[in-house]
Amino acid sequence: MRHLLILPLLLASAACEEKKPDWAKADAPGTALPAQVCAKVKQGLESLAKGGFDYTDKGEATLPVDAWGQMAPQQRDQLANTLAYQASCASGATSDAQSVSIRGDDGSVLMRRTVSTRVGMGDLLSGD
């Protein structure tokens, strides 16, 4: 008898489940990132470009070797992530393995990695 009382509650809670947009579904690779995210990424990269930093829409960048040496590891990781998101914004699709390549102004390879640009609603709402 108790099980019969729980069943309507379960059905009601399932019907109230929030619908996520396609880009926020964790299992929806290849969907476009929201324009707000792309605008914020572009703004961040444009501010860096004023200091001898060049980037492409393919996840590639060149910057002064001295500047790279002064960056903390977390800043380097953030730069790689930002470049990956810029590439995803430019292509119009997220990726499980967006290639990122950062070179020094002397031509040396400073970082090469792949970054997942798939995001969920929680990822977007947790940051500012």
Secondary structure by P-SEA (a helix, b strand, c coil): cccccaaaaaaaaaaaccccccccccccccccccaaaaaaaaaaaaaaaaccccccccccccccaaaaaaccaaaaaaaaaaaaaaaaaaacccccbbbbbbbcccccccccbbbbccccaaaaaacc
